């Protein structure tokens, strides 16, 4: 059994971002045994109509985090470079939100990116040493 590492945080953030975007968790079942199986298999979906207004870039971002194999899961550093967080806001109706349509959404996206930056900084804090 492996210990807890930063890739566990990426998975957790994937669950949180999923919930923030649609309002409910990615994994659900009738009982705990079924729920745990779905989580272990990474079995989730982007249900209609809740995910219809969410951009493909946002969905791809979530998918990169909810990969069962931690070795294949995106790292925090990779996610910080993801085009959904760092790319220009699209004016197409496929985009999650545009600056014109919802300025508050842009602010939330900035806060989300700040959260990823903070998590990345915490991960790397142990790598820094203070020299006298």
N, CA, C and O atoms as a MOPAC input file, in Angstrom:
PM7 MOZYME 1SCF
protein

 N      0.83500 1    -1.17800 1     0.00000 1
 C      0.00000 1     0.00000 1     0.00000 1
 C      0.88600 1     1.24900 1     0.00000 1
 O      1.85500 1     1.33400 1     0.75400 1
 N      0.54900 1     2.18300 1    -0.82800 1
 C      1.30000 1     3.44200 1    -0.89800 1
 C      0.80300 1     4.41000 1     0.16600 1
 O     -0.32900 1     4.32400 1     0.64300 1
 N      1.68900 1     5.33100 1     0.51800 1
 C      1.32300 1     6.36000 1     1.47400 1
 C      0.64300 1     7.53200 1     0.78500 1
 O      0.53800 1     7.59300 1    -0.44000 1
 N      0.19900 1     8.43200 1     1.59000 1
 C     -0.44300 1     9.65400 1     1.10500 1
 C      0.61600 1    10.53900 1     0.45700 1
 O      1.70200 1    10.72000 1     1.00800 1
 N      0.29700 1    11.08900 1    -0.71400 1
 C      1.22100 1    12.02100 1    -1.35900 1
 C      0.42600 1    13.12400 1    -2.05800 1
 O     -0.80000 1    13.18300 1    -1.96300 1
 N      1.14500 1    13.98600 1    -2.75300 1
 C      0.51600 1    15.14400 1    -3.39700 1
 C     -0.52200 1    14.73900 1    -4.43800 1
 O     -1.46400 1    15.49200 1    -4.68600 1
 N     -0.37200 1    13.57000 1    -5.05100 1
 C     -1.33800 1    13.14700 1    -6.05500 1
 C     -2.71000 1    12.87300 1    -5.43600 1
 O     -3.72900 1    12.93800 1    -6.12300 1
 N     -2.73200 1    12.56600 1    -4.13400 1
 C     -4.01900 1    12.43300 1    -3.43600 1
 C     -4.73200 1    13.78800 1    -3.39500 1
 O     -5.95300 1    13.86600 1    -3.52800 1
 N     -3.94800 1    14.84600 1    -3.20800 1
 C     -4.52300 1    16.19600 1    -3.20000 1
 C     -5.10700 1    16.55500 1    -4.55900 1
 O     -6.14600 1    17.21000 1    -4.64000 1
 N     -4.44000 1    16.12900 1    -5.62200 1
 C     -4.94200 1    16.40400 1    -6.97800 1
 C     -6.29900 1    15.72700 1    -7.15500 1
 O     -7.23400 1    16.33800 1    -7.67300 1
 N     -6.41000 1    14.47400 1    -6.73100 1
 C     -7.69100 1    13.75900 1    -6.81800 1
 C     -8.76900 1    14.52400 1    -6.03600 1
 O     -9.86500 1    14.76200 1    -6.54300 1
 N     -8.44300 1    14.90000 1    -4.80700 1
 C     -9.41000 1    15.62000 1    -3.96300 1
 C     -9.84200 1    16.92700 1    -4.61300 1
 O    -11.02200 1    17.27800 1    -4.59600 1
 N     -8.88900 1    17.63700 1    -5.18100 1
 C     -9.23400 1    18.89700 1    -5.84900 1
 C    -10.10100 1    18.62900 1    -7.07500 1
 O    -10.96100 1    19.44500 1    -7.40500 1
 N     -9.89300 1    17.51200 1    -7.74900 1
 C    -10.74800 1    17.14500 1    -8.87800 1
 C    -12.19200 1    16.97600 1    -8.44200 1
 O    -13.11500 1    17.43100 1    -9.11800 1
 N    -12.37600 1    16.31900 1    -7.30700 1
 C    -13.72600 1    16.13900 1    -6.76700 1
 C    -14.33800 1    17.49800 1    -6.41400 1
 O    -15.50700 1    17.75900 1    -6.70000 1
 N    -13.53500 1    18.35200 1    -5.79300 1
 C    -14.03200 1    19.67700 1    -5.39300 1
 C    -14.38200 1    20.52900 1    -6.60400 1
 O    -15.43000 1    21.17600 1    -6.61700 1
 N    -13.52800 1    20.54200 1    -7.61800 1
 C    -13.80900 1    21.33900 1    -8.82500 1
 C    -15.06500 1    20.81100 1    -9.51100 1
 O    -15.89000 1    21.59600 1    -9.98000 1
 N    -15.21900 1    19.49200 1    -9.57400 1
 C    -16.42300 1    18.89600 1   -10.14900 1
 C    -17.65800 1    19.44800 1    -9.43000 1
 O    -18.61500 1    19.89300 1   -10.06400 1
 N    -17.61700 1    19.41000 1    -8.09900 1
 C    -18.75800 1    19.89000 1    -7.30900 1
 C    -18.99800 1    21.38300 1    -7.53100 1
 O    -20.14200 1    21.82000 1    -7.66100 1
 N    -17.92500 1    22.15700 1    -7.57500 1
 C    -18.07700 1    23.60100 1    -7.78400 1
 C    -18.71100 1    23.91600 1    -9.13900 1
 O    -19.46600 1    24.88000 1    -9.26200 1
 N    -18.41100 1    23.11900 1   -10.13600 1
 C    -18.92500 1    23.39400 1   -11.48100 1
 C    -20.37400 1    22.96800 1   -11.67800 1
 O    -21.10200 1    23.60100 1   -12.44300 1
 N    -20.80600 1    21.90300 1   -10.99900 1
 C    -22.17200 1    21.43700 1   -11.26200 1
 C    -23.07400 1    21.38900 1   -10.03800 1
 O    -24.29700 1    21.35100 1   -10.17400 1
 N    -22.48800 1    21.39000 1    -8.84400 1
 C    -23.31300 1    21.41500 1    -7.64200 1
 C    -23.51300 1    20.09000 1    -6.93600 1
 O    -24.19500 1    20.04800 1    -5.91200 1
 N    -22.94500 1    19.00600 1    -7.44200 1
 C    -23.06500 1    17.70500 1    -6.78400 1
 C    -21.79400 1    16.89700 1    -7.04200 1
 O    -21.05000 1    17.20400 1    -7.97200 1
 N    -21.53600 1    15.86500 1    -6.22800 1
 C    -20.28500 1    15.10600 1    -6.35900 1
 C    -20.26400 1    14.18400 1    -7.57200 1
 O    -21.31200 1    13.78800 1    -8.08200 1
 N    -19.05800 1    13.84800 1    -8.02900 1
 C    -18.93800 1    12.99200 1    -9.21300 1
 C    -19.31300 1    11.53500 1    -8.95300 1
 O    -19.69500 1    10.82100 1    -9.88000 1
 N    -19.21000 1    11.09500 1    -7.72200 1
 C    -19.47200 1     9.69200 1    -7.40400 1
 C    -20.69200 1     9.59400 1    -6.50700 1
 O    -20.79200 1    10.29400 1    -5.49900 1
 N    -21.61100 1     8.72800 1    -6.87600 1
 C    -22.82200 1     8.51500 1    -6.09600 1
 C    -23.30800 1     7.11000 1    -6.36600 1
 O    -23.06500 1     6.56300 1    -7.44100 1
 N    -23.99900 1     6.51300 1    -5.39600 1
 C    -24.52100 1     5.15200 1    -5.53900 1
 C    -25.58800 1     4.92900 1    -4.47400 1
 O    -25.79700 1     5.76700 1    -3.59700 1
 N    -26.25500 1     3.78800 1    -4.56900 1
 C    -27.31600 1     3.45900 1    -3.62800 1
 C    -26.78700 1     3.04400 1    -2.25700 1
 O    -27.48400 1     3.18000 1    -1.25100 1
 N    -25.54400 1     2.53300 1    -2.22100 1
 C    -24.97600 1     2.11800 1    -0.93800 1
 C    -23.46200 1     2.32900 1    -0.95300 1
 O    -22.87200 1     2.59700 1    -2.00000 1
 N    -22.84700 1     2.20300 1     0.21400 1
 C    -21.41700 1     2.46800 1     0.34800 1
 C    -20.55700 1     1.53700 1    -0.49900 1
 O    -19.57200 1     1.97600 1    -1.09100 1
 N    -20.91600 1     0.26500 1    -0.56200 1
 C    -20.11700 1    -0.69600 1    -1.34000 1
 C    -20.08100 1    -0.29300 1    -2.81700 1
 O    -19.02100 1    -0.31000 1    -3.44200 1
 N    -21.23500 1     0.06800 1    -3.36900 1
 C    -21.29500 1     0.50700 1    -4.76000 1
 C    -20.53300 1     1.81400 1    -4.95000 1
 O    -19.83700 1     1.99600 1    -5.94900 1
 N    -20.67000 1     2.72000 1    -3.98800 1
 C    -19.96800 1     4.00100 1    -4.05700 1
 C    -18.45800 1     3.79200 1    -4.09300 1
 O    -17.76800 1     4.38500 1    -4.92400 1
 N    -17.94100 1     2.95300 1    -3.19700 1
 C    -16.50300 1     2.70900 1    -3.14900 1
 C    -16.00300 1     2.06200 1    -4.43600 1
 O    -14.89500 1     2.35700 1    -4.88300 1
 N    -16.79200 1     1.19700 1    -5.02600 1
 C    -16.40700 1     0.57400 1    -6.30600 1
 C    -16.31500 1     1.62700 1    -7.41400 1
 O    -15.37700 1     1.61800 1    -8.21100 1
 N    -17.28400 1     2.52000 1    -7.45800 1
 C    -17.26000 1     3.58300 1    -8.47000 1
 C    -16.04800 1     4.48400 1    -8.28100 1
 O    -15.41200 1     4.88500 1    -9.25500 1
 N    -15.72900 1     4.80100 1    -7.04000 1
 C    -14.56200 1     5.64000 1    -6.76900 1
 C    -13.29100 1     4.91100 1    -7.18200 1
 O    -12.43400 1     5.49400 1    -7.84600 1
 N    -13.15600 1     3.64500 1    -6.79900 1
 C    -11.94700 1     2.87700 1    -7.13000 1
 C    -11.76100 1     2.73300 1    -8.64100 1
 O    -10.63100 1     2.69000 1    -9.12700 1
 N    -12.86600 1     2.65800 1    -9.37900 1
 C    -12.78900 1     2.54400 1   -10.84300 1
 C    -12.75300 1     3.90600 1   -11.52800 1
 O    -12.52700 1     3.98900 1   -12.73500 1
 N    -12.97500 1     4.97500 1   -10.76100 1
 C    -13.02200 1     6.31100 1   -11.35200 1
 C    -14.21400 1     6.45900 1   -12.27900 1
 O    -14.12400 1     7.10400 1   -13.32300 1
 N    -15.31600 1     5.86500 1   -11.89700 1
 C    -16.51700 1     5.84200 1   -12.74200 1
 C    -17.43400 1     7.03000 1   -12.40300 1
 O    -18.14000 1     7.03300 1   -11.39500 1
 N    -17.39100 1     8.02100 1   -13.27500 1
 C    -18.24200 1     9.20200 1   -13.12200 1
 C    -18.61300 1     9.67100 1   -14.52000 1
 O    -18.06700 1     9.19300 1   -15.51400 1
 N    -19.54300 1    10.60700 1   -14.58400 1
 C    -19.92800 1    11.16000 1   -15.87900 1
 C    -20.33000 1    12.61900 1   -15.72000 1
 O    -20.57000 1    13.10500 1   -14.61500 1
 N    -20.39400 1    13.29200 1   -16.84000 1
 C    -20.83400 1    14.69100 1   -16.86600 1
 C    -22.29500 1    14.69300 1   -17.28900 1
 O    -22.61400 1    14.72800 1   -18.47700 1
 N    -23.17200 1    14.65300 1   -16.29700 1
 C    -24.59900 1    14.49200 1   -16.54500 1
 C    -25.23300 1    15.71100 1   -17.19000 1
 O    -24.95600 1    16.85200 1   -16.81900 1
 N    -26.08600 1    15.44400 1   -18.15900 1
 C    -26.89400 1    16.48000 1   -18.78900 1
 C    -28.09900 1    16.73000 1   -17.89900 1
 O    -28.53200 1    15.76900 1   -17.26400 1
 N    -28.64900 1    17.83700 1   -17.79000 1
 C    -28.32000 1    19.11300 1   -18.41200 1
 C    -27.33300 1    19.93600 1   -17.58100 1
 O    -26.96100 1    21.04400 1   -17.96500 1
 N    -26.90900 1    19.37600 1   -16.42600 1
 C    -26.07400 1    20.13400 1   -15.49300 1
 C    -24.72900 1    20.54700 1   -16.08400 1
 O    -24.20500 1    21.61400 1   -15.76500 1
 N    -24.17700 1    19.70000 1   -16.94100 1
 C    -22.85600 1    19.97300 1   -17.51800 1
 C    -22.93700 1    20.60600 1   -18.90100 1
 O    -21.90100 1    20.92600 1   -19.48300 1
 N    -24.12900 1    20.79600 1   -19.44000 1
 C    -24.26100 1    21.39000 1   -20.77700 1
 C    -23.61600 1    22.76900 1   -20.89900 1
 O    -22.95800 1    23.03600 1   -21.90500 1
 N    -23.77800 1    23.65600 1   -19.91300 1
 C    -23.17400 1    24.98900 1   -20.07200 1
 C    -21.67300 1    25.03500 1   -19.73400 1
 O    -21.04400 1    26.08600 1   -19.86000 1
 N    -21.11000 1    23.91800 1   -19.31200 1
 C    -19.69500 1    23.87900 1   -18.90700 1
 C    -18.83200 1    23.57200 1   -20.13000 1
 O    -19.15000 1    22.68000 1   -20.91700 1
 N    -17.74800 1    24.31100 1   -20.27900 1
 C    -16.89000 1    24.16600 1   -21.46300 1
 C    -16.17500 1    22.82000 1   -21.49300 1
 O    -15.99100 1    22.16800 1   -20.46500 1
 N    -15.78400 1    22.42800 1   -22.68200 1
 C    -14.99600 1    21.20800 1   -22.86300 1
 C    -13.65500 1    21.33000 1   -22.14900 1
 O    -13.14200 1    20.34300 1   -21.62200 1
 N    -13.08300 1    22.53100 1   -22.12900 1
 C    -11.80900 1    22.74400 1   -21.43000 1
 C    -11.95700 1    22.48500 1   -19.93300 1
 O    -11.06900 1    21.89200 1   -19.32100 1
 N    -13.05800 1    22.91900 1   -19.34100 1
 C    -13.29500 1    22.69400 1   -17.91500 1
 C    -13.47800 1    21.20300 1   -17.64200 1
 O    -12.96200 1    20.68200 1   -16.65300 1
 N    -14.20600 1    20.52200 1   -18.51100 1
 C    -14.39300 1    19.07500 1   -18.35400 1
 C    -13.06200 1    18.34200 1   -18.47900 1
 O    -12.78500 1    17.42100 1   -17.71000 1
 N    -12.24500 1    18.74100 1   -19.43300 1
 C    -10.92900 1    18.11200 1   -19.61700 1
 C    -10.06300 1    18.33600 1   -18.38100 1
 O     -9.31200 1    17.44800 1   -17.97800 1
 N    -10.16600 1    19.52200 1   -17.78000 1
 C     -9.42000 1    19.85000 1   -16.56900 1
 C     -9.78900 1    18.87100 1   -15.45000 1
 O     -8.90900 1    18.32500 1   -14.78500 1
 N    -11.07900 1    18.65500 1   -15.24800 1
 C    -11.55800 1    17.73200 1   -14.22400 1
 C    -11.07600 1    16.31400 1   -14.53500 1
 O    -10.61600 1    15.60300 1   -13.64100 1
 N    -11.18100 1    15.90900 1   -15.79100 1
 C    -10.75500 1    14.56100 1   -16.18200 1
 C     -9.28600 1    14.30700 1   -15.87700 1
 O     -8.91100 1    13.19100 1   -15.51600 1
 N     -8.45500 1    15.33000 1   -16.01700 1
 C     -7.02400 1    15.18300 1   -15.75100 1
 C     -6.74900 1    14.90900 1   -14.27600 1
 O     -5.73600 1    14.30100 1   -13.93000 1
 N     -7.65500 1    15.36000 1   -13.40700 1
 C     -7.47500 1    15.16000 1   -11.97100 1
 C     -8.09500 1    13.85300 1   -11.47700 1
 O     -7.57900 1    13.23400 1   -10.54700 1
 N     -9.18800 1    13.43700 1   -12.09100 1
 C     -9.89900 1    12.23800 1   -11.63600 1
 C     -9.44100 1    10.99600 1   -12.39400 1
 O    -10.25700 1    10.23500 1   -12.91400 1
 N     -8.14700 1    10.80600 1   -12.44800 1
 C     -7.53600 1     9.61200 1   -13.05300 1
 C     -7.14500 1     8.70000 1   -11.90300 1
 O     -6.43200 1     9.12000 1   -10.99100 1
 N     -7.60500 1     7.45900 1   -11.93600 1
 C     -7.39000 1     6.53100 1   -10.83200 1
 C     -5.90000 1     6.28700 1   -10.56800 1
 O     -5.47100 1     6.31400 1    -9.41400 1
 N     -5.12500 1     6.05400 1   -11.59400 1
 C     -3.70100 1     5.77800 1   -11.43500 1
 C     -2.96000 1     7.08500 1   -11.14300 1
 O     -2.88200 1     7.95100 1   -12.01500 1
 N     -2.41300 1     7.24400 1    -9.92900 1
 C     -1.75100 1     8.50500 1    -9.57200 1
 C     -0.54900 1     8.82700 1   -10.46800 1
 O     -0.18500 1     9.99400 1   -10.61600 1
 N      0.05600 1     7.82000 1   -11.05400 1
 C      1.19700 1     8.05900 1   -11.95000 1
 C      0.75300 1     8.68000 1   -13.27000 1
 O      1.53500 1     9.36100 1   -13.93300 1
 N     -0.48700 1     8.44900 1   -13.64500 1
 C     -1.02700 1     9.00900 1   -14.88300 1
 C     -1.81900 1    10.29800 1   -14.64000 1
 O     -2.14200 1    11.01900 1   -15.58400 1
 N     -2.12600 1    10.58300 1   -13.37800 1
 C     -2.89100 1    11.76600 1   -12.99400 1
 C     -2.01400 1    13.01300 1   -13.17300 1
 O     -0.80900 1    12.96400 1   -12.92700 1
 N     -2.60100 1    14.09600 1   -13.58900 1
 C     -1.86500 1    15.35900 1   -13.74300 1
 C     -1.30900 1    15.79800 1   -12.39600 1
 O     -1.89900 1    15.52800 1   -11.34900 1
 N     -0.18300 1    16.46800 1   -12.43400 1
 C      0.40000 1    17.03700 1   -11.22000 1
 C     -0.13000 1    18.45800 1   -11.03500 1
 O     -0.72800 1    19.03300 1   -11.94400 1
 N      0.09500 1    19.00800 1    -9.85400 1
 C     -0.31400 1    20.39500 1    -9.60300 1
 C      0.36400 1    21.33500 1   -10.58400 1
 O     -0.27200 1    22.24300 1   -11.11900 1
 N      1.65000 1    21.12500 1   -10.82200 1
 C      2.38400 1    21.99400 1   -11.75300 1
 C      1.77800 1    21.91700 1   -13.14900 1
 O      1.63500 1    22.94000 1   -13.81900 1
 N      1.42300 1    20.71800 1   -13.59200 1
 C      0.80600 1    20.56500 1   -14.91500 1
 C     -0.55700 1    21.24700 1   -14.96300 1
 O     -0.90900 1    21.87300 1   -15.96400 1
 N     -1.31200 1    21.12700 1   -13.89700 1
 C     -2.64600 1    21.74100 1   -13.85700 1
 C     -2.57600 1    23.25200 1   -13.86400 1
 O     -3.44900 1    23.91200 1   -14.42800 1
 N     -1.54900 1    23.80900 1   -13.24600 1
 C     -1.39400 1    25.26000 1   -13.25900 1
 C     -1.17200 1    25.79100 1   -14.66400 1
 O     -1.45600 1    26.95400 1   -14.94800 1
 N     -0.66300 1    24.93700 1   -15.54400 1
 C     -0.43200 1    25.32700 1   -16.93600 1
 C     -1.61400 1    24.98500 1   -17.84200 1
 O     -1.59000 1    25.29800 1   -19.03200 1
 N     -2.63400 1    24.35700 1   -17.29700 1
 C     -3.78700 1    23.94000 1   -18.09800 1
 C     -4.45200 1    25.14400 1   -18.73900 1
 O     -4.56500 1    26.20500 1   -18.12500 1
 N     -4.89000 1    24.97000 1   -19.97900 1
 C     -5.47000 1    26.11300 1   -20.69600 1
 C     -6.77300 1    26.59500 1   -20.07900 1
 O     -7.14600 1    27.75200 1   -20.27400 1
 N     -7.47600 1    25.74400 1   -19.34100 1
 C     -8.70400 1    26.21700 1   -18.70800 1
 C     -8.39700 1    27.24400 1   -17.62600 1
 O     -9.15900 1    28.19200 1   -17.43700 1
 N     -7.28900 1    27.06400 1   -16.91600 1
 C     -6.90300 1    28.03000 1   -15.88600 1
 C     -6.14400 1    29.21500 1   -16.45200 1
 O     -6.32500 1    30.34700 1   -16.00400 1
 N     -5.29300 1    28.95600 1   -17.43700 1
 C     -4.39500 1    30.02300 1   -17.89200 1
 C     -4.74300 1    30.60500 1   -19.25200 1
 O     -4.23200 1    31.66100 1   -19.62400 1
 N     -5.60700 1    29.92700 1   -19.99700 1
 C     -5.92000 1    30.37600 1   -21.34600 1
 C     -6.83500 1    31.57800 1   -21.36900 1
 O     -7.46200 1    31.91300 1   -20.36400 1
 N     -6.91000 1    32.23200 1   -22.52800 1
 C     -7.81500 1    33.37500 1   -22.65500 1
 C     -9.26500 1    32.91400 1   -22.59100 1
 O     -9.59500 1    31.80400 1   -23.01000 1
 N    -10.09800 1    33.75000 1   -22.08000 1
 C    -11.52300 1    33.43800 1   -22.01300 1
 C    -12.10800 1    33.50400 1   -23.41800 1
 O    -11.90500 1    34.48100 1   -24.13900 1
 N    -12.81300 1    32.49100 1   -23.78900 1
 C    -13.42100 1    32.41600 1   -25.11000 1
 C    -14.73000 1    33.19900 1   -25.12600 1
 O    -15.41000 1    33.32100 1   -24.10700 1
 N    -15.06200 1    33.71500 1   -26.27700 1
 C    -16.33800 1    34.40900 1   -26.43000 1
 C    -17.41400 1    33.47700 1   -26.98300 1
 O    -18.55200 1    33.90600 1   -27.17600 1
 N    -17.08000 1    32.20900 1   -27.24200 1
 C    -18.05900 1    31.27700 1   -27.78800 1
 C    -19.04300 1    30.85900 1   -26.69900 1
 O    -18.74600 1    30.97600 1   -25.51000 1
 N    -20.20000 1    30.37700 1   -27.10100 1
 C    -21.18000 1    29.95500 1   -26.11100 1
 C    -20.78900 1    28.62500 1   -25.48900 1
 O    -21.39600 1    28.20400 1   -24.50400 1
 N    -19.76400 1    27.94300 1   -26.05700 1
 C    -19.26600 1    26.70200 1   -25.49200 1
 C    -18.39300 1    26.95400 1   -24.26900 1
 O    -18.16400 1    26.04700 1   -23.46800 1
 N    -17.90800 1    28.17800 1   -24.12400 1
 C    -17.03600 1    28.48700 1   -22.98100 1
 C    -17.84500 1    28.47000 1   -21.69400 1
 O    -19.05600 1    28.69000 1   -21.70400 1
 N    -17.16200 1    28.20600 1   -20.58900 1
 C    -17.86400 1    28.16800 1   -19.31100 1
 C    -18.53000 1    29.50200 1   -19.03400 1
 O    -19.73600 1    29.55900 1   -18.79500 1
 N    -17.76000 1    30.56200 1   -19.06400 1
 C    -18.26700 1    31.91500 1   -18.87700 1
 C    -17.31200 1    32.84800 1   -19.60000 1
 O    -16.15500 1    32.50500 1   -19.84400 1
 N    -17.79300 1    34.00000 1   -19.93100 1
 C    -16.89500 1    35.00600 1   -20.47800 1
 C    -16.86600 1    36.18800 1   -19.53300 1
 O    -17.74200 1    36.33900 1   -18.68200 1
 N    -15.86600 1    37.01200 1   -19.68500 1
 C    -15.74800 1    38.18200 1   -18.83500 1
 C    -16.96500 1    39.07800 1   -18.99200 1
 O    -17.46700 1    39.62800 1   -18.01200 1
 N    -17.44300 1    39.22700 1   -20.23600 1
 C    -18.61500 1    40.07100 1   -20.47200 1
 C    -19.85700 1    39.50900 1   -19.78600 1
 O    -20.64000 1    40.24800 1   -19.18900 1
 N    -20.02600 1    38.17500 1   -19.88300 1
 C    -21.24700 1    37.56600 1   -19.36800 1
 C    -21.28300 1    37.51400 1   -17.85200 1
 O    -22.29400 1    37.86200 1   -17.24200 1
 N    -20.18900 1    37.08400 1   -17.23900 1
 C    -20.17900 1    36.91100 1   -15.79400 1
 C    -18.83900 1    37.30900 1   -15.19600 1
 O    -17.96900 1    36.45500 1   -15.02400 1
 N    -18.65500 1    38.55800 1   -14.88200 1
 C    -17.39000 1    38.97700 1   -14.27300 1
 C    -17.08700 1    38.21000 1   -12.99100 1
 O    -15.92300 1    37.93900 1   -12.69600 1
 N    -18.11300 1    37.85800 1   -12.23000 1
 C    -17.90000 1    37.12400 1   -10.98100 1
 C    -17.29100 1    35.75000 1   -11.24700 1
 O    -16.49000 1    35.26300 1   -10.45000 1
 N    -17.66300 1    35.12400 1   -12.35800 1
 C    -17.10600 1    33.81400 1   -12.69400 1
 C    -15.61000 1    33.92200 1   -12.94700 1
 O    -14.84800 1    33.03600 1   -12.55900 1
 N    -15.19000 1    34.99700 1   -13.59100 1
 C    -13.76900 1    35.21100 1   -13.83000 1
 C    -13.02000 1    35.36500 1   -12.51300 1
 O    -11.90600 1    34.86200 1   -12.36700 1
 N    -13.62300 1    36.05200 1   -11.56300 1
 C    -13.01200 1    36.21300 1   -10.24000 1
 C    -12.90700 1    34.86600 1    -9.52700 1
 O    -11.90100 1    34.58200 1    -8.87700 1
 N    -13.93500 1    34.04700 1    -9.64800 1
 C    -13.90200 1    32.71800 1    -9.03000 1
 C    -12.80300 1    31.87100 1    -9.64600 1
 O    -12.12500 1    31.12000 1    -8.94600 1
 N    -12.62700 1    31.99200 1   -10.95200 1
 C    -11.57000 1    31.24600 1   -11.62800 1
 C    -10.20100 1    31.69000 1   -11.12500 1
 O     -9.30400 1    30.86600 1   -10.94700 1
 N    -10.04000 1    32.99800 1   -10.89500 1
 C     -8.77400 1    33.50300 1   -10.34400 1
 C     -8.53800 1    32.93900 1    -8.95700 1
 O     -7.40900 1    32.58100 1    -8.62100 1
 N     -9.58800 1    32.85300 1    -8.14000 1
 C     -9.45900 1    32.29100 1    -6.79900 1
 C     -9.10800 1    30.81300 1    -6.87200 1
 O     -8.30100 1    30.32400 1    -6.08000 1
 N     -9.71100 1    30.09500 1    -7.82200 1
 C     -9.40400 1    28.68400 1    -7.99600 1
 C     -7.94000 1    28.50900 1    -8.36900 1
 O     -7.26200 1    27.62800 1    -7.83900 1
 N     -7.45600 1    29.33500 1    -9.27000 1
 C     -6.04700 1    29.26200 1    -9.64300 1
 C     -5.17100 1    29.57600 1    -8.43200 1
 O     -4.12600 1    28.95200 1    -8.24700 1
 N     -5.58300 1    30.52900 1    -7.61500 1
 C     -4.84700 1    30.84800 1    -6.39500 1
 C     -4.79500 1    29.65600 1    -5.45100 1
 O     -3.78200 1    29.42400 1    -4.79200 1
 N     -5.88600 1    28.90200 1    -5.38600 1
 C     -5.92300 1    27.70600 1    -4.55200 1
 C     -4.91000 1    26.69100 1    -5.05000 1
 O     -4.19900 1    26.07900 1    -4.25300 1
 N     -4.83700 1    26.50700 1    -6.37000 1
 C     -3.86500 1    25.57300 1    -6.93000 1
 C     -2.44400 1    26.05100 1    -6.65600 1
 O     -1.57000 1    25.24700 1    -6.33100 1
 N     -2.21000 1    27.34700 1    -6.78300 1
 C     -0.88200 1    27.89100 1    -6.49100 1
 C     -0.51400 1    27.66200 1    -5.02900 1
 O      0.62600 1    27.31100 1    -4.72200 1
 N     -1.46800 1    27.85900 1    -4.13000 1
 C     -1.20700 1    27.64900 1    -2.70900 1
 C     -0.89500 1    26.18000 1    -2.42900 1
 O      0.03300 1    25.87300 1    -1.68100 1
 N     -1.66200 1    25.27900 1    -3.02300 1
 C     -1.41100 1    23.84900 1    -2.83000 1
 C     -0.04300 1    23.46300 1    -3.37000 1
 O      0.67500 1    22.67700 1    -2.75100 1
 N      0.31200 1    24.00600 1    -4.50400 1
 C      1.62400 1    23.73500 1    -5.09700 1
 C      2.72700 1    24.24800 1    -4.17300 1
 O      3.73100 1    23.56700 1    -3.96200 1
 N      2.54100 1    25.44000 1    -3.62800 1
 C      3.54100 1    26.02500 1    -2.73500 1
 C      3.70100 1    25.18000 1    -1.47000 1
 O      4.81800 1    24.97600 1    -0.99600 1
 N      2.59600 1    24.69500 1    -0.93100 1
 C      2.65400 1    23.84500 1     0.25900 1
 C      3.40600 1    22.55900 1    -0.04600 1
 O      4.20900 1    22.09500 1     0.76400 1
 N      3.14100 1    21.97800 1    -1.22700 1
 C      3.84600 1    20.75300 1    -1.62400 1
 C      5.34500 1    20.97300 1    -1.65400 1
 O      6.11200 1    20.10500 1    -1.23900 1
 N      5.76100 1    22.12000 1    -2.13700 1
 C      7.18100 1    22.38500 1    -2.33400 1
 C      7.84200 1    23.07300 1    -1.14700 1
 O      9.04800 1    23.31400 1    -1.17300 1
 N      7.08100 1    23.39100 1    -0.11200 1
 C      7.65000 1    24.06200 1     1.05300 1
 C      8.68700 1    23.18200 1     1.73300 1
 O      9.68200 1    23.68300 1     2.25700 1
 N      8.46100 1    21.88000 1     1.72800 1
 C      9.41400 1    20.95800 1     2.34600 1
 C     10.73200 1    20.88100 1     1.60600 1
 O     11.74300 1    20.46700 1     2.17300 1
 N     10.72900 1    21.28200 1     0.32600 1
 C     11.94500 1    21.25500 1    -0.47400 1
 C     12.87200 1    22.42000 1    -0.14500 1
 O     14.06000 1    22.38500 1    -0.46400 1
 N     12.32400 1    23.45600 1     0.49600 1
 C     13.11600 1    24.64700 1     0.79900 1
 C     13.77800 1    24.47500 1     2.16500 1
 O     13.18300 1    23.90500 1     3.08000 1
 N     14.98200 1    24.96000 1     2.29900 1
 C     15.65300 1    24.92200 1     3.59000 1
 C     16.15500 1    26.31700 1     3.92500 1
 O     16.49200 1    27.11300 1     3.04900 1
 N     16.19200 1    26.58000 1     5.20400 1
 C     16.68100 1    27.88200 1     5.65600 1
 C     18.13900 1    27.71600 1     6.03600 1
 O     18.47800 1    26.88900 1     6.88300 1
 N     18.98200 1    28.48700 1     5.42400 1
 C     20.40900 1    28.40700 1     5.76400 1
 C     20.77400 1    29.60000 1     6.62800 1
 O     20.28100 1    30.71100 1     6.43000 1
 N     21.63900 1    29.34800 1     7.58000 1
 C     22.03400 1    30.42600 1     8.49800 1
 C     23.32100 1    31.05600 1     8.06200 1
 O     23.80700 1    31.98100 1     8.71300 1

